Amino acid sequence: MFYDVVVVGSGIAGLYTCINLDEKFKVLLLSKDKLDLNNTSLAQGGIASVLDENDRFKYHFEDTLIAGNYKNNKKHLEIMVKEGPKDIEKLLNIGVDFDKDNEGNLLKTLEGAHSKRRIVHHKDKTGREIIDKLIKNIKNKKNIEILENAFLANIKKDELFKLTILKDNKNYIYRCNYLVLATGGIGKIYKYTTNSSISTGDGIAMAHILGANIKGLNLIQFHPTALNIGNNERFLISEAVRGEGAFLLNNKFERFMSKYDKREELSPRDVVSKSIIKEINETKSENIYLDISYKDDGFIKNRFPNIYENCLKYGIDITKEKIPVYPSHHYLMGGIDVDKNSQSSIDKLYAVGECSHTGVHGNNRLASNSLLEGLVFSRRAAEDINKKDKIELKINCETKYRNIDGNIELDNNYKKDIQNIMQSSYFVNLNKNKAKEGIKKINYIIKELKNNNYIKNVNYYETRNMAIISKLILEESLKNDK
């Protein structure tokens, strides 16, 4: 089967790419799992953008530079900050229900390292609201086909892209002229992450295999306030909770952030996470809490219904009790290196959202800039493709399939090994000795995957991708460690 454009990933960047593509193109939207299972759906806080006279582009620009330690791509950052408001407007026109006051004005919250209230939101379920409305819009477009529970296993390129897609334990071959990777993050390489279960770095790993430039994989963000309960996938306690006045407390229920930064709880995420680790080492206790219980019950329940309900599942009433929190893997600032139109170093291969490296975030992402980046640069990718002509095919592109290869079932032990390696080697701070040991262990895993006739199913390819990404991260981290 041939498509003009294949978009891989159904988060905000993938969906918004599809919405902005010209209807002259035949488009396939590929979703690894269900259409609404993605990291965007988990996003709570909102989208940062300059939307009123009390704010200025230069303030948002400067806040992002400060959070990113001035390592940002300034040209791309200027594009994001200045073009962001029109994408917020488009979301409103699509029907996204951002919170408003009684007069219909957008409500904006404050988050860590922002100098102004500029984050628009839908309660504390902003991502879910956006995804629902984007999916509804896409399902009305006749030029877009949707393929769910379909895994992109391999990419090859000659005149066209040749995609091997796994579905129902069969390999299907698809071809396309333009390929947009919107495959999200890498969270599952860590033992503890706020990411969804599908975040195994697939797009970045395959782009690397294809020969695309990959940049900044050592730039990993650890969110300071994940709920310190549960197994691999930790529930996120949004940045907005601190933005609305919550305090961080140590094991003695004492505030401590003022010891480490004058911005206290509203410091950038990397500062807060490192401060928590320092406080843990000083107090010799991993008991850290976030407390907003002094606020009015009605305000908490109305502003943070999702957090309130999820904490109740663990027996914590945040209107009365402190929330146990701990840093957790959250976001990747690096990825497939792209230009201002999200074009990678490989012709006609685009990358958008978290799997891309636009450079706008620098060394550390400012809160609520991720959804903004996903909107602005996915639209720009679509606009760039829209300028191109459709091609007339001269080859037969019938859909073909074959059964998957291999006869040895691969268990999850290698995945667990990778998670343990990454958790011990590079969690908030880099442990150089363990990183060097970790690379040796990952090389062994990669060798075993190649040399054994494992069944080439989704589990196999996820393990391969996790190993590739983890090795690249540790190598680049050691190279850049000063």
Disulfide bonds with the S-S distance in Angstrom:
none
